[in-house]
């Protein structure tokens, strides 16, 4: 029991006045030992309020606990003993009868004493107008009916506390540059200083030395901006963007979005960011839209030409005309077998060039593992050269059954003519529109030729009326105007 300071003071005053210690004990209702303790105390200076260290229940097993924690230093970080696991082992293996809190205190003291470096606090940083931070998060979405794990590129402007985000398939440098370009175009300006961490594929920091990716270096030169790469471990260097990833991911893609395309998803995210920014405030207390105008004044004008975020590399097609991108086989076409090609990888597409820049194929980019990427139109040049191979070609699976039957019934010259017309129409209108145009021409009793198939495919791709069917909507408009004039 702690004796109040007023009682201690009274003991010493009465003792100094000559009152017997027995009388002091009776008057103050304390024991004689208490009177003796405080009457004879040499130093009454206040002591620091430090709790006593001993944990008698754990002391008998302290050496064993220390040996377990010492052995943990050589184990993977996520397979080391927690205080709960040590407590459970103490109870099971050593018959420990003390409390769990005593084990927690001992483990905490041991780890603090054996820490390799003291813990760092959070630094308060000042962010000037025109500075942007970049980081990534992951989330799930259903795109075109297929569940996918996407990346959420988050860009923050710390000065006005404005937040923006873009959905993409991967974290490659071409995806990063494409996403940043999209955000810059939304904002209407480019930041003077960009602060990514080295997990964003902008570059890598190794032993304090930053090595940028080549594509990101081109991106920086294009927008004339400065980059300050940050270590991904200490979050205090990127507080605003670290604090933005979680809230944006918990609010915007919740519930799990179901969209037809990434473009539709990004429109939703953009609207969500605008709504959040409209109700936010900067660290100085001003509304974010007002502070954003000040930030825009400190940013750079966008170049007249948008940045083409494409990473180019040489690749050799195999004997079937396939090249590999991200580990996935991409069909360029049998006509390009064993050829040296140039492959440009963009955020959502793959472009293949040959013969001094001649475009060979443009394919959708695959973000899965082991998926084969193919454009049926890339198979047509080889089939034009060998039309009899159409009977066993995989392109039959991509065409309407009626069109396949029409081509099968053609002779060699007619088959070559039809395939060539479909291939040339596909260059401008897409393979689906070209096949539909060819099927309509066959339905009219003719074999498709280049001119008619291309013209009809363009109309199909643009959503125009079918041939032989007049579009009377314009006449309805004229009749409506005439009726109004008559009134």
matplotlib code that plots the C-alpha trace (Angstrom):
import matplotlib.pyplot as plt

x = [0.0, 1.4, 1.5, 0.2, 2.8, 0.8, 1.2, 4.9, 5.3, 3.3, 5.5, 8.7, 7.3, 6.0, 9.2, 11.2, 9.0, 9.8, 6.6, 7.2, 7.0, 4.4, 2.2, 2.7, 1.6, -1.6, -2.4, -1.8, -3.2, -0.1, 2.3, 5.4, 7.5, 6.0, 6.9, 10.4, 10.9, 9.9, 11.3, 14.7, 14.7, 17.7, 16.5, 12.9, 13.7, 11.0, 11.9, 11.3, 8.0, 9.7, 7.9, 9.7, 11.2, 10.9, 8.4, 8.8, 6.6, 8.7, 12.1, 12.5, 12.0, 13.6, 16.8, 14.7, 12.6, 15.8, 17.3, 14.1, 14.2, 18.0, 17.3, 14.6, 17.1, 18.1, 14.6, 12.4, 10.7, 7.2, 8.1, 9.4, 7.9, 5.2, 4.7, 1.5, 3.4, 6.1, 3.4, 1.7, 5.0, 5.8, 2.5, 2.7, 6.4, 7.5, 4.3, 4.3, 1.7, 2.3, 0.4, 0.5, 1.1, 4.4, 5.6, 4.6, 6.6, 9.7, 9.6, 9.1, 12.1, 14.3, 13.5, 14.0, 17.4, 18.4, 17.1, 19.6, 18.8, 16.6, 13.1, 12.7, 9.8, 7.9, 9.3, 7.1, 7.7, 6.7, 5.4, 5.7, 3.0, 3.7, 4.8, 3.2, 3.6, 3.0, 2.3, 0.4, -2.3, -4.1, -7.8, -10.3, -12.7, -14.9, -13.9, -16.0, -17.3, -13.9, -12.7, -9.2, -6.7, -5.8, -3.4, -4.5, -2.0, -2.5, -1.2, -1.5, -0.8, 0.2, -0.1, -3.8, -4.4, -5.9, -6.0, -6.3, -6.2, -6.1, -6.7, -4.3, -3.3, 0.4, 3.0, 5.4, 7.1, 4.9, 1.8, 3.2, 3.9, 0.5, -1.3, 0.7, -0.1, -3.8, -3.7, -1.8, -4.4, -7.2, -5.5, -4.5, -0.9, 2.2, 4.0, 7.4, 8.6, 7.4, 8.1, 7.6, 8.9, 11.1, 8.2, 6.5, 8.9, 10.1, 13.5, 15.4, 17.3, 20.2, 22.5, 21.3, 21.9, 18.8, 18.8, 15.8, 14.1, 14.8, 11.2, 10.6, 13.7, 12.1, 8.9, 10.6, 12.4, 9.1, 7.3, 10.5, 9.8, 12.2, 12.0, 13.0, 12.9, 12.1, 12.9, 9.7, 10.3, 10.1, 6.6, 7.3, 9.0, 5.7, 3.0, 0.3, 0.3, 0.6, -2.4, -4.3, -4.0, -6.0, -9.0, -9.3, -9.2, -11.8, -14.2, -14.1, -13.9, -16.3, -18.4, -16.3, -17.0, -18.4, -17.5, -17.2, -13.7, -10.9, -11.9, -15.3, -13.7, -11.4, -14.3, -15.9, -12.7, -12.2, -15.7, -15.1, -11.9, -13.6, -16.3, -13.7, -11.6, -14.6, -15.2, -11.6, -9.4, -5.7, -3.4, -3.6, -7.4, -8.4, -10.9, -9.0, -10.5, -9.2, -5.8, -5.6, -5.7, -2.6, -1.0, -1.8, 0.0, 3.2, 2.9, 4.1, 2.1, 1.6, 3.6, 1.7, 2.3, 1.1, 3.8, 3.7, 4.4, 5.8, 8.8, 10.5, 12.7, 13.9, 12.3, 12.6, 9.5, 9.5, 8.7, 4.9, 5.2, 4.9, 6.9, 6.9, 5.7, 5.7, 6.2, 3.0, 3.1, 1.8, 0.8, 2.3, 1.4, 3.1, 4.3, 6.7, 8.3, 12.0, 12.1, 13.7, 11.0, 10.6, 8.0, 6.5, 4.7, 2.2, -0.1, -2.9, -1.6, 1.4, 2.6, 4.9, 7.0, 9.2, 10.9, 12.0, 8.8, 6.2, 3.4, 3.0, 0.3, -1.4, -2.5, -4.3, -1.9, -2.5, -2.0, -2.4, 0.2, 0.7, -2.2, -1.8, -2.5, -3.6, -5.3, -7.0, -6.2, -2.5, -3.0, -4.6, -1.3, -0.1, -3.6, -3.6, -0.3, -1.6, -5.4, -5.9, -4.6, -7.8, -9.5, -7.3, -6.5, -7.4, -8.9, -12.1, -12.9, -12.9, -15.2, -19.0, -20.0, -21.9, -18.8, -16.6, -19.0, -19.0, -15.2, -15.0, -17.3, -15.0, -12.4, -8.7, -8.8, -12.1, -10.8, -7.7, -9.7, -12.1, -9.3, -7.3, -10.4, -11.1, -7.4, -7.3, -10.6, -9.4, -6.6, -9.0, -12.3, -11.2, -11.6, -15.2, -16.5, -14.5, -16.0, -19.5, -19.0, -17.7, -20.7, -23.1, -21.4, -21.5, -25.2, -25.7, -24.3, -20.9, -17.3, -15.9, -13.3, -11.0, -13.0, -16.5, -15.4, -13.4, -16.2, -18.9, -16.6, -16.1, -19.9, -20.3, -17.7, -19.2, -22.7, -24.2, -27.3, -27.1, -26.8, -30.2, -31.9, -32.5, -32.0, -35.3, -34.5, -33.5, -36.8, -38.6, -36.8, -37.8, -41.5, -41.4, -40.0, -42.6, -45.4, -44.2, -44.0, -47.6, -48.8]
y = [0.0, 3.4, 5.9, 9.4, 12.1, 14.2, 11.4, 11.0, 14.7, 14.6, 11.8, 13.7, 16.9, 15.2, 13.3, 16.5, 18.1, 15.4, 13.4, 9.7, 7.4, 5.2, 8.3, 9.3, 5.8, 6.1, 9.6, 8.9, 5.3, 3.8, 1.1, 1.8, 0.3, 2.9, 5.7, 4.3, 4.0, 7.6, 9.3, 7.8, 8.2, 10.3, 11.3, 12.4, 13.4, 12.2, 9.0, 8.4, 6.5, 3.4, 0.1, -2.7, -5.2, -8.6, -11.1, -13.9, -16.3, -16.1, -15.9, -19.6, -20.1, -16.9, -18.6, -21.1, -18.2, -16.3, -19.4, -19.8, -16.1, -16.4, -19.4, -17.4, -14.9, -17.5, -18.5, -16.8, -13.7, -15.2, -18.5, -17.0, -17.5, -15.0, -14.3, -16.5, -19.4, -19.1, -19.0, -22.1, -24.0, -23.0, -24.4, -27.6, -28.4, -26.8, -26.6, -22.9, -21.4, -17.7, -15.2, -14.6, -10.8, -11.7, -13.6, -10.7, -8.3, -10.5, -11.1, -7.4, -6.5, -9.1, -7.9, -4.3, -5.1, -7.2, -4.9, -4.4, -0.7, 1.7, 2.2, 5.3, 7.7, 9.4, 12.5, 15.4, 16.4, 19.5, 18.9, 21.8, 22.5, 20.5, 17.3, 13.9, 10.5, 7.1, 3.7, 0.5, -1.7, -4.9, -5.6, -8.0, -7.2, -9.1, -7.9, -9.2, -12.0, -13.2, -12.6, -10.9, -9.6, -6.0, -3.4, 0.0, 2.7, 5.5, 9.0, 11.7, 15.4, 15.9, 19.7, 19.8, 16.2, 15.2, 11.5, 9.8, 6.1, 3.9, 0.2, -1.9, -5.5, -5.5, -3.3, -3.2, 0.0, 0.3, 0.0, 2.6, 5.1, 4.5, 5.0, 8.2, 9.6, 8.9, 10.7, 13.7, 14.0, 13.9, 16.7, 18.7, 19.2, 17.2, 17.4, 19.0, 16.3, 12.6, 10.5, 6.7, 3.9, 1.3, -1.2, 0.7, -0.5, 3.1, 2.1, 0.2, 1.4, -0.8, 0.3, 3.9, 4.0, 4.4, 2.7, 3.8, 1.6, 2.8, 3.4, 5.5, 7.5, 8.3, 9.1, 11.6, 13.2, 13.5, 15.4, 17.2, 16.1, 15.2, 11.9, 11.0, 7.3, 6.1, 3.0, 0.9, -0.1, 3.2, 4.5, 7.8, 8.9, 8.5, 9.2, 10.7, 8.0, 5.2, 6.6, 6.9, 3.4, 1.7, 4.1, 4.2, 0.4, 0.1, 2.6, 2.6, -1.1, -2.2, -4.2, -6.1, -4.2, -6.1, -4.2, -4.9, -3.5, -1.8, 1.5, 1.3, 0.5, 3.5, 5.8, 4.6, 5.1, 8.6, 9.6, 8.2, 10.1, 13.3, 12.8, 12.1, 15.1, 17.4, 16.7, 16.6, 19.2, 19.9, 19.6, 23.4, 23.1, 24.6, 22.6, 20.3, 21.9, 25.3, 24.0, 22.0, 25.2, 26.4, 23.1, 23.2, 26.6, 24.9, 22.0, 21.7, 22.0, 18.7, 18.1, 18.4, 14.7, 12.0, 9.6, 6.2, 3.8, 1.0, -1.2, -2.4, -5.6, -8.0, -11.5, -14.4, -16.2, -20.0, -22.4, -21.9, -18.1, -17.5, -15.1, -15.0, -11.9, -12.1, -15.8, -16.3, -17.4, -14.8, -15.9, -13.6, -16.1, -18.9, -16.6, -15.1, -18.3, -18.2, -14.4, -11.7, -9.4, -6.3, -6.6, -3.5, -4.2, -1.7, -1.7, -3.6, -4.6, -6.1, -4.8, -6.8, -5.1, -6.4, -5.2, -1.8, -0.9, -2.8, -3.8, -7.6, -8.0, -6.2, -8.5, -8.1, -8.4, -11.4, -11.0, -14.7, -17.4, -19.8, -18.2, -18.3, -14.9, -15.0, -12.8, -15.0, -12.4, -13.1, -16.6, -15.4, -14.5, -18.1, -19.4, -17.2, -18.7, -22.3, -22.1, -25.9, -25.7, -23.9, -27.3, -28.0, -24.5, -23.3, -20.2, -22.1, -22.0, -18.2, -17.8, -18.2, -21.7, -20.5, -18.6, -21.6, -23.6, -21.0, -20.9, -24.7, -24.8, -22.4, -23.7, -22.9, -19.4, -18.4, -19.5, -17.5, -14.5, -14.7, -15.1, -12.3, -10.0, -10.9, -10.3, -6.9, -5.8, -7.0, -4.4, -1.5, -2.9, -5.9, -9.6, -9.9, -7.2, -8.6, -12.0, -10.6, -8.6, -11.7, -13.8, -11.1, -11.1, -14.9, -14.7, -12.4, -15.1, -13.6, -14.4, -11.5, -9.3, -6.8, -3.6, -4.8, -6.7, -3.7, -1.2, -3.4, -4.3, -0.6, 0.0, -3.0, -1.8, 1.7, 0.2, 1.2, -0.3, -3.6, -3.5, -3.5, -1.9, 1.8, 3.9, 5.8, 7.7, 10.8, 10.8, 10.6, 13.7, 15.6, 14.6, 15.7, 19.1, 19.4, 18.7, 21.3, 23.9, 23.1, 23.8]
z = [0.0, -0.9, 1.9, 0.8, 0.5, 3.1, 5.6, 5.0, 5.5, 8.8, 10.1, 9.5, 11.0, 14.2, 14.6, 14.2, 16.9, 19.5, 19.4, 20.2, 17.3, 19.0, 19.4, 15.7, 14.7, 16.8, 15.6, 11.9, 11.9, 10.4, 11.7, 13.7, 10.9, 8.5, 11.0, 11.4, 7.6, 6.7, 9.9, 9.2, 5.4, 4.3, 0.8, 0.0, -3.5, -6.0, -7.9, -11.6, -12.2, -13.6, -13.2, -11.5, -14.0, -12.2, -13.6, -11.1, -13.1, -16.2, -14.6, -14.2, -18.0, -19.2, -20.4, -22.5, -24.0, -24.8, -26.6, -28.7, -29.8, -30.6, -32.8, -34.6, -36.0, -38.6, -39.6, -42.2, -40.9, -41.2, -39.5, -36.3, -32.9, -31.8, -28.1, -28.3, -29.7, -27.1, -24.3, -25.8, -25.9, -22.3, -21.1, -23.1, -22.8, -19.5, -17.4, -17.2, -14.8, -15.3, -17.3, -21.0, -20.4, -18.6, -21.6, -23.9, -21.7, -21.7, -25.5, -26.1, -23.9, -25.6, -29.1, -28.3, -26.7, -29.7, -32.5, -35.3, -35.5, -33.6, -34.9, -37.0, -36.5, -39.3, -40.7, -41.5, -45.1, -47.0, -50.5, -52.9, -55.6, -58.8, -57.0, -57.6, -55.9, -57.4, -56.0, -56.8, -55.2, -56.3, -56.6, -58.2, -61.0, -63.6, -67.1, -70.0, -67.8, -66.7, -63.1, -63.1, -60.6, -61.8, -60.6, -59.3, -60.2, -57.6, -58.3, -55.6, -55.6, -51.9, -51.8, -52.6, -51.3, -54.7, -55.6, -59.0, -60.0, -63.1, -63.5, -65.6, -66.1, -64.9, -63.2, -66.2, -67.1, -70.3, -68.1, -65.6, -68.4, -70.0, -66.7, -65.9, -69.3, -68.7, -65.4, -66.8, -69.6, -67.0, -64.9, -68.0, -66.8, -65.9, -62.5, -62.2, -59.8, -59.8, -56.7, -57.4, -55.3, -56.9, -56.9, -59.7, -62.5, -62.9, -61.7, -59.0, -56.0, -55.0, -52.2, -52.6, -56.3, -58.6, -62.0, -64.2, -66.8, -70.3, -71.2, -68.0, -68.9, -72.3, -70.5, -68.2, -71.1, -73.0, -70.2, -69.0, -65.4, -62.5, -60.7, -57.2, -56.7, -53.1, -51.2, -51.0, -47.3, -45.4, -46.0, -44.2, -47.5, -49.4, -46.7, -48.9, -51.6, -49.0, -47.2, -50.5, -51.9, -49.1, -49.0, -52.8, -53.1, -50.2, -51.7, -55.5, -56.6, -53.9, -54.5, -57.1, -60.4, -63.4, -66.6, -70.3, -70.7, -68.8, -70.4, -68.8, -65.5, -65.7, -66.5, -63.3, -61.3, -62.7, -61.7, -58.3, -57.9, -58.9, -56.3, -53.6, -54.5, -54.6, -50.9, -49.7, -48.1, -48.3, -45.3, -44.9, -44.6, -48.0, -50.2, -52.5, -55.7, -54.7, -53.7, -56.9, -59.0, -57.1, -57.8, -61.5, -61.7, -60.5, -63.0, -66.7, -69.9, -71.7, -74.9, -78.2, -79.0, -76.6, -75.3, -77.0, -74.0, -76.0, -75.1, -78.2, -78.5, -81.2, -81.3, -83.6, -84.8, -84.5, -87.3, -86.8, -86.8, -83.0, -80.9, -77.1, -75.1, -71.3, -71.7, -73.7, -77.4, -79.8, -83.3, -86.0, -88.8, -90.6, -93.4, -90.9, -89.6, -88.6, -89.3, -87.1, -86.0, -83.8, -81.1, -79.4, -76.0, -74.9, -71.9, -73.7, -77.1, -78.9, -82.2, -84.5, -87.2, -90.0, -93.1, -91.9, -90.0, -91.9, -89.5, -89.4, -86.7, -83.9, -81.1, -77.8, -74.9, -72.6, -68.8, -67.9, -67.9, -70.8, -72.8, -76.6, -78.3, -81.9, -84.5, -87.1, -89.8, -89.4, -90.8, -94.0, -96.0, -95.6, -96.7, -99.8, -100.8, -100.0, -100.3, -100.1, -96.5, -95.5, -95.0, -92.0, -90.8, -87.3, -88.8, -89.5, -85.8, -85.9, -88.9, -89.0, -90.1, -93.2, -94.4, -93.9, -96.1, -98.8, -99.0, -99.0, -102.1, -104.0, -106.4, -105.7, -107.5, -105.8, -102.4, -102.8, -103.9, -101.0, -98.4, -99.8, -99.7, -96.1, -95.1, -96.7, -95.3, -91.8, -91.9, -91.6, -90.2, -88.1, -88.7, -87.5, -89.8, -92.7, -92.2, -92.0, -95.2, -97.0, -95.8, -97.1, -100.5, -100.7, -99.8, -102.8, -105.1, -105.7, -104.6, -102.5, -104.1, -102.5, -103.3, -102.4, -99.3, -98.0, -98.6, -97.0, -94.0, -93.3, -93.3, -91.0, -88.6, -88.6, -87.8, -91.2, -92.7, -94.6, -98.4, -100.1, -97.1, -97.4, -94.3, -94.1, -90.9, -92.8, -94.7, -91.4, -90.3, -93.4, -93.0, -89.3, -90.3, -93.1, -90.6, -88.2, -91.0, -92.0, -88.5]

ax = plt.figure().add_subplot(projection="3d")
ax.plot(x, y, z, "-o")
ax.set_aspect("equal")
plt.show()
